[in-house]
Amino acid sequence: MFFYDPRYILFMVPAFLLMLVVQWYVNSAYRKWSQVPSRSRFSGGEAAQRLLLRSGLHDVRVEGVAGNLTDHYDPRKKTLRLSQGVYRGTSVASLAITAHELGHAVQDAEGYMPLRLRSALVPAVNIGSYLGWILILIGLLLRFTEVAWLGVLVFSGGAVFALATLPVELNASAKARLLLVESGLILTEEEQKGVNQVLNAAALTYVAALVTAVLQLMYYATLVLGMGGRRRG
């Protein structure tokens, strides 16, 4: 139904193209700086241990996981998981990604409020991503404007989550830059440039996710508004 609506194409094609461009930029930055070895010669796993000790995070474990760019911090299990290329790699990109994920561990230890807010939103967003469009579809088919608007409201949780994610990721990257310099893992201006490029590219993915969520929400809102206009007619 939605995919045959010209308005869907109008809203979502720009979002799709933006995601493609950002993904290309992320892969390009990672590919470039993953081929540049750091002068400190620390692998991602070794760097993580060093940064954890420096940050006083003695209860956080580090482990390798399968996949490419599957790196993440699990606050429930206090575990920093690094993809094999990052865990074993000694490149500038490996250090940048490791430090960024460790920045989330620092946020968790500090009780960083935006991180807590984002974590609290997860259950509602998971439910809303399924329930929202169902309510919208029911409202549109049965001509129940109130139900359709309720669906839009529920679905808006995704945009709120994407918005809440931005400060969390930007703060983690800021911590990463500082940790890498203070710990001596990054030694030259060229390495700092590489770290900045990798982290900035990663940040753009969250900006693109926010834009996509907002455009999708706007599309659904226009559908409901149009239904209200036809109903008045």
Sequence and secondary structure as in RCSB ss.txt:
>XXXX:A:sequence
MFFYDPRYILFMVPAFLLMLVVQWYVNSAYRKWSQVPSRSRFSGGEAAQRLLLRSGLHDVRVEGVAGNLTDHYDP
RKKTLRLSQGVYRGTSVASLAITAHELGHAVQDAEGYMPLRLRSALVPAVNIGSYLGWILILIGLLLRFTEVAWL
GVLVFSGGAVFALATLPVELNASAKARLLLVESGLILTEEEQKGVNQVLNAAALTYVAALVTAVLQLMYYATLVL
GMGGRRRG
>XXXX:A:secstr
 GGG HHHHHHHHHHHHHHHHHHHHHHHHHHHHTTSB TT   HHHHHHHHHHHHT TT EEEEESSSS  EEET
TTTEEEEEHHHHH  BHHHHHHHHHHHHHHHHHHHT HHHHHHHHHHHHHHHHHHHHHHHHHHHHHHT HHHHHH
HHHHHTHHHHHHHHHHHHHHHHHHHHHHHHHHTTS  SHHHHHHHHHHHHHHHHHHHHHHHHHHHHHHHHHHHHH
HHHHHHH 
